[in-house]
Every structure is written in C-alpha cells, then in structure tokens.
Amino acid sequence: MKKELYTVLVFTRLNTRRFFRDRLALFFGIMFPLIFLFVFGGISGKSANSVSFKVALINESNTAFAKQFVRETHANKVFKVDDTITTLGAANDKMNKSQLDGTIVLPPDFGKVVDGAPTGQAKILYTSNNEQAGQTLTSIMQTEFKGINSKFVSVAEPFSVTGERTKNKALTSFDYTFAGLLGFSILGIGIFGPINVFPELKKQGILRRFHTTPIKVWQYFVSTVFTQIATGLVGLAAMFVAAIAVFHLNVLGNYFEIIAFLIFGITVILGIGLAIGGWAKTERQAAPLSNIIVFPMMFLSGTFFPRYLMPHWLQNVSTYLPLTPVIDGVRFMTTEGKHLMDLGPQLGVMAIWLVVVYAIAFRVFRWE
C-alpha cells in the first residue's frame, strides 16, 4: 500500500511541477479567471452604486434661479450631464442613438419670480423606446422640485411615509458575481484541464507507456485529483485576494470550511473532466462532448447571473446540475457565513454526482 501511495505522490509532484512550468497553463489557470473577476466585478460594482442618468441640460433661461439650478444639477451624482450638448437638436440626435437617457429643458421663463417666489416648469424629453428611464427621471425631478417647493411654500401633508433600515444586510450583485466566477474557475480546473491534457498524452503515446508500468487507473486518477486541487486552490486564492483587496468582499464564513468545500467542489467537477478526457482519443472527440456538458452548467448554474432571474421551473431543473450546488455553497459560506453543516442539500447533490461521474470515468477510461 505504501508503494502505491508513493506512486500517487510521485505523479502528483511531477504533474504539479509541469503545471507551474507551463506559462500557458498558468495564464488560463490563474490569470484568465482573474481577468474575468475584474471585468465582471467592475460591472457589478458599478451597478451596485447609486442609480445615475446620463442627460443633456438645455438652459434657455437667464434667471439667477435657473443658473443656480444648473450648477446644482451638475453637482448631483444622480445626473451625469453631458456638457458638450448645447442645442436641442444635438440632444435629440444623442437620444436617438441611445447615448442619453433623457434631456432636461429649462424654458425661458424658468425661475421667473412671481409673488416673491421663483416659478417655472422644466421639461423632460425621452424617446419612446427609453420610456422607463424617462419616467424614472421625471419622478426623480419631481422629488427634487418638491424639496425646492417646500422652501418657498408651506403645504400641509395629511399622508406621509417613513423608511426604516433593517439590521440585515442584503447580498450585493458582486456577491453573486464572485460566487459565480469561482464556479467558472472550478469548471475550468475540473473539465478543461483533463480534456486538453489526456488526449494530448494519448497522442504522444505517454499514457500507453504508463500502462506498461505497474501504475493503476485509480492511482493515476488520484494523482490528477491532487494536482488539480493544489493548482486550483492557488488560482482560487488569487481570486479571493483580489476580491477582498479591490472589491472589498467581506468573507463571513470560516476559511478552513470554505477551503474544504472548494476541494470537494473541484473533486466533483474534475470527475466530469476525467470521464471525458479519459474516454476521448483526440481533442476532436473531447471538444464537442465537453461543450455539450459545460455550456448548460455555465449558463444555468448561476455562473454569470443569479439563478433567481430565471423562470421558476428552470431554477428547479438547474438545482440538480453538478455546478449549481458548488456555486450556491460558496455563496452561502462566503457572504452569509453558513457552515458546512448548513449545506446539507448542496453536499447531498454533490455527493451523488461524485459517485456517478467517477463510476463513469473509471468505466470509460482508456490508456490510448
């Protein structure tokens, strides 16, 4: 038994060294997921900020109030005023090209003093296919003017509403993005690695030479699992560091439990890669089959967008995909502080898939 484990450790060490000496493997294993993290993290971080509208501001009034209103609108973070637009024609052209959410027009009499108070009616212009943004912009402007009106006219309001913040913290869009990108990275570690390496080793006759030695299939599989876990954790650790340092991810869960769960997740997904790569004789056989398996998981397991945006029936179906419990479990642990004992449904689905995919992998594997 010691000799068999020694063989496993030797192959693990050799495969790990080969990974870290291969620049292309380093790029796709570590740098490529980081690039996705910065791209999607930047998008989700931007969407998590306060809502803003890109508008043109056409001021046709010379009143002091109108000039003050223009200055305050520029300072308001809700509005991103395009200062290059000075005419209504230019504003309409930009709106027709969907480069503006709307145009605020201040007529010549805007800000004119009547009975000791400035008056006027601003106009919001928007296109028919951008009606939702235009109506929201109009509502925001009405709220702004309501605050201004209260300074000049006192009106009794019989009904009112107040807001109260709860003690609970809702998940941000980056929380979903980060868990999904970790799942995408695990998908690359577990599937794309074996389906690229195994057919190439068969083509070069390396696996055939391995077969002439006393090494057994389970030893080769276990060494591959150890290698992918070791290299995969390096890439995932880099993503955690970037998420915490750049995007201020607040990890609530226990790091040791998270690492254990990630190791289990890599092992489960790797079984799919071992089955495809072990069966395929060439890359031409592996690529189509891997795409059939990978793409549904990539788009239905919550990799790039939350599953709650899907129809209810599709959420139920996607729950049982191999990658879904991995992504859900990572999100529960990192952002909600749950423990492994709280992830019974996720661990159960993963355990079933672990048995299924490795049973298939051992059955279909061929050395050449």
FENPEGI-V833530 format. One record per pair of residues at least 24 apart in sequence whose ideal C-beta (glycine too) atoms are under 7 Angstrom apart, sorted by sequence separation. I is the first residue (numbers start at 1). J is the second residue. D is the distance in Angstrom with one decimal. If there is no record, write none. Layout:
<<I:J:D> <I:J:D>>
//
This chain:
<<55:79:5.5> <57:81:5.0> <102:126:4.2> <297:321:5.2> <303:327:6.9> <325:349:4.5> <326:350:6.8> <52:77:6.5> <53:78:6.6> <55:80:7.0> <296:321:6.9> <297:322:6.6> <302:327:4.9> <325:350:5.1> <52:78:5.7> <53:79:5.9> <54:80:4.6> <55:81:5.9> <56:82:5.3> <236:262:5.9> <297:323:4.2> <301:327:5.7> <50:77:6.2> <51:78:6.8> <53:80:6.8> <50:78:6.8> <52:80:5.5> <54:82:6.5> <56:85:4.1> <101:130:6.5> <233:262:6.8> <320:349:6.2> <58:88:5.6> <194:224:6.9> <95:126:6.9> <96:127:6.6> <102:133:6.7> <322:353:4.5> <95:127:5.2> <98:130:6.9> <101:133:4.5> <102:134:5.1> <58:91:6.3> <229:263:5.5> <232:266:5.0> <56:91:4.0> <102:137:4.8> <117:152:4.1> <193:228:6.1> <101:137:6.2> <117:153:7.0> <229:266:5.4> <56:94:6.6> <190:228:6.7> <228:266:6.1> <189:228:5.6> <66:106:5.3> <225:267:5.8> <228:270:5.3> <189:232:4.0> <56:100:5.7> <66:110:5.0> <55:100:6.2> <58:103:6.3> <61:106:5.1> <66:111:4.1> <225:270:5.9> <54:100:5.6> <55:101:6.0> <60:106:6.0> <61:107:6.6> <65:111:3.2> <186:232:6.9> <54:101:5.4> <55:102:5.3> <56:103:4.5> <57:104:5.0> <58:105:4.8> <59:106:4.7> <60:107:5.7> <61:108:5.4> <63:110:6.7> <64:111:6.9> <53:101:4.3> <55:103:6.3> <58:106:6.9> <60:108:5.0> <61:109:6.9> <63:111:3.3> <53:102:6.6> <55:104:5.7> <61:110:4.2> <63:112:6.0> <61:111:5.5> <185:235:5.9> <224:274:6.7> <272:322:6.7> <185:236:6.2> <65:118:4.1> <221:274:6.0> <269:322:6.3> <182:236:6.3> <185:239:6.5> <268:322:6.1> <269:323:6.6> <182:239:6.4> <269:326:6.9> <181:239:6.9> <265:326:4.0> <78:140:6.2> <178:243:5.3> <261:329:5.6> <261:330:6.9> <178:249:6.0> <261:333:6.2> <174:247:5.7> <258:333:5.2> <190:266:5.8> <257:333:6.4> <258:334:6.5> <189:266:5.8> <191:269:6.4> <195:273:5.8> <199:277:6.6> <186:265:5.4> <190:269:3.2> <194:273:3.6> <198:277:3.3> <202:281:6.0> <203:282:6.8> <261:340:6.4> <53:133:6.7> <186:266:5.6> <190:270:4.0> <193:273:6.2> <194:274:5.4> <197:277:6.8> <198:278:6.0> <253:333:3.7> <260:340:6.8> <191:272:5.5> <195:276:5.0> <199:280:5.3> <253:334:5.4> <187:269:6.2> <190:272:6.5> <191:273:4.0> <195:277:4.4> <199:281:6.6> <252:334:6.8> <257:339:5.9> <268:350:5.0> <275:357:5.8> <186:269:5.4> <190:273:5.0> <194:277:3.6> <199:282:5.2> <251:334:5.1> <252:335:6.3> <257:340:5.1> <271:354:6.4> <278:361:5.7> <53:137:5.3> <199:283:4.9> <252:336:6.4> <253:337:5.3> <195:280:6.8> <252:337:3.4> <253:338:6.6> <254:339:6.7> <265:350:7.0> <268:353:5.5> <272:357:5.2> <275:360:4.7> <279:364:4.0> <264:350:6.4> <268:354:5.0> <271:357:3.3> <275:361:3.9> <278:364:6.1> <279:365:6.9> <199:286:5.4> <267:354:6.8> <271:358:4.6> <274:361:4.2> <278:365:3.5> <279:366:6.9> <278:366:6.8> <275:364:6.0> <271:361:5.5> <195:286:4.2> <195:290:4.9> <191:290:6.0> <191:294:5.9> <187:294:6.4> <187:297:6.7> <187:298:6.7> <184:298:7.0> <183:301:6.3> <184:303:4.9> <183:303:5.3> <180:302:5.3> <180:303:4.4> <48:172:5.0> <180:304:5.9> <48:173:5.3> <47:173:5.5> <48:174:6.3> <44:173:4.1> <45:174:5.8> <44:174:4.5> <176:306:4.6> <41:174:6.0> <44:177:4.4> <41:177:6.2> <187:323:6.2> <40:177:5.0> <183:323:5.4> <186:326:6.1> <221:361:7.0> <40:181:6.2> <183:326:5.6> <37:181:5.3> <183:327:3.9> <36:181:5.6> <217:362:6.3> <180:327:5.8> <183:330:6.9> <33:181:6.6> <36:184:6.5> <179:327:5.2> <182:330:5.2> <217:365:5.6> <33:184:6.7> <179:330:4.6> <33:185:4.0> <179:331:3.6> <33:188:6.9> <176:331:6.8> <179:334:6.8> <175:331:6.5> <211:367:3.9> <210:367:6.8> <208:367:5.7> <28:188:6.8> <29:189:6.9> <175:335:4.4> <207:367:4.7> <208:368:4.6> <207:368:6.2> <171:335:5.7> <202:368:5.4> <29:231:6.0> <33:235:5.8> <37:239:5.5> <41:243:7.0> <45:247:5.9> <30:234:6.5> <34:238:6.0> <30:235:4.4> <34:239:6.4> <37:242:5.7> <29:235:5.2> <33:239:5.9> <37:243:6.6> <41:247:4.9> <7:215:5.9> <15:223:6.4> <19:227:6.8> <30:238:5.6> <34:242:6.0> <11:220:6.7> <15:224:6.8> <8:219:5.1> <12:223:4.5> <16:227:5.2> <7:219:5.3> <11:223:3.6> <15:227:3.9> <19:231:4.8> <8:222:5.1> <12:226:4.2> <16:230:5.5> <4:219:6.1> <8:223:4.8> <12:227:5.3> <16:231:6.4>>
//
